[in-house]
């Protein structure tokens, strides 16, 4: 029986999903690390991106920070953190945050900066304050790009959160490390398949969230088509 058959057999065995080190617990741990890292990244990147995009100052800082953070090796940052601060959640969280910040920062800045200046000027002419212009005009227009950055950051973090196992934490990375170390390669394949399935699931959910929440998507175009469709007896179906 090859590795793929063994991995599928492992996944289809109910007992492997239960217990403190079962697939269900490991998957929840992996999701927890991902959620915490993405949320912490957003708390840093989004306000900075909003500020720079709105004021137009610090563009070079964004470009330099994004390129610099993307050049950092995640595993190297993790190992350095473990050597300096010991095992625990801190080192992998910092490593994953440095992975998630660039996408969120770049997309937030790009989204705000891409808003039509005429729209912004019109909002100011109506008497809106700068904070109102940002929150009521620029952010809604930048939302598609911002959600795209969130989607990209989430996929990168969930795919890389396996490194948490190097810090003696749980998650799906334990299957990869233990499987390779013990030469039980079907176990490593189980971990890889679970991470891939988790990434695809999150990508689909975030794509659906963007499709539902952002005006002007296919959902809105379909609604407009129904409204403008001529009725059988003449006129329009909905008016």
KAJO-V926781 format. One line per field, one symbol per residue. burial: # if it has 9 or more other ideal C-beta (glycine too) atoms within 8 Angstrom, else .. Layout:
burial: ???
This chain:
burial: .....##.###....#.....##.###.###.##.###.###.###.#######....#..#..##..#..#.##.######........######################..#...##..##...#...###.####.###########################.############....###########..##..##..##.###..#..#..##....##........##..
